[in-house]
Amino acid sequence: MIVNHGSAKWEGDLKTGKGLVSTKSGVLSDQPYGFNTRFEGASGTNPEELIGAAHAACFSMALSMILAGEGVTDVKIETTSKIGLDKEGDGFAIKTAHLETRVSGNGERAVIEEAARKAEKGCPVSKVLNAEITMDVTVV
């Protein structure tokens, strides 16, 4: 099993608090996030943007694997995943993820389209977007 991680620090309440998000690789290191970056368009990142990037990357990799198996060569894939955060009761929920992808390669159009449908359902991030969530908590 491969295990990677991201981490976050947070100080303050929801509306005026501020956080920093980092990744194991260091590609993101103490990048700011907060209410204003999530709901008001301020500079910085937010959880939905990070999920969208992960989803687009995972889908593109899965699609490239499927296309290679179908004999499609010279593949180029550009994907965006739009993650929808909706009000639900007293909180919010991610209810939609819409993939938009552009694919080119040497292969039949129908084969490429079918491969994209398989990758949409089969990439690990697509699967986790509707997963059981578990947690370990340490309170200090």
FENLINMO-V614119 format. One record per residue. N is the residue number from 1. PHI is phi as a letter, one per 40 degrees, with the letter a starting at -180 (NA if undefined). PSI is psi as a letter, one per 30 degrees, with the letter a starting at -180 (none if undefined). Layout:
N PHI PSI
N PHI PSI
//
This chain:
1 NA k
2 c k
3 b k
4 b l
5 a l
6 b l
7 a l
8 a k
9 b k
10 a k
11 b k
12 h a
13 c l
14 c e
15 c e
16 b f
17 c l
18 b k
19 b l
20 b k
21 b k
22 b l
23 b l
24 d e
25 c f
26 g f
27 d e
28 b k
29 b j
30 f h
31 c k
32 c k
33 a l
34 i a
35 d e
36 c e
37 c f
38 c e
39 b f
40 b g
41 g g
42 c l
43 c k
44 h a
45 b a
46 a l
47 d e
48 c e
49 c e
50 c e
51 c e
52 c e
53 c e
54 c e
55 c e
56 c e
57 c e
58 c e
59 d e
60 c e
61 c e
62 c e
63 c e
64 c e
65 c e
66 c e
67 c e
68 c e
69 c f
70 c g
71 g g
72 c k
73 b l
74 f h
75 c k
76 b k
77 b k
78 b k
79 b k
80 b k
81 b j
82 c j
83 c k
84 c k
85 b j
86 b k
87 c k
88 a j
89 g b
90 c f
91 b b
92 b l
93 a k
94 c j
95 b f
96 b k
97 b j
98 b j
99 c k
100 b k
101 b k
102 b k
103 b k
104 b l
105 i l
106 c j
107 a l
108 c k
109 d e
110 c e
111 c e
112 c e
113 c e
114 c e
115 c e
116 c e
117 c e
118 c e
119 c e
120 d e
121 c f
122 c f
123 c k
124 d e
125 c e
126 d e
127 c e
128 c f
129 c f
130 b h
131 b l
132 c k
133 b k
134 b l
135 a k
136 b k
137 b k
138 b k
139 b k
140 b none
//
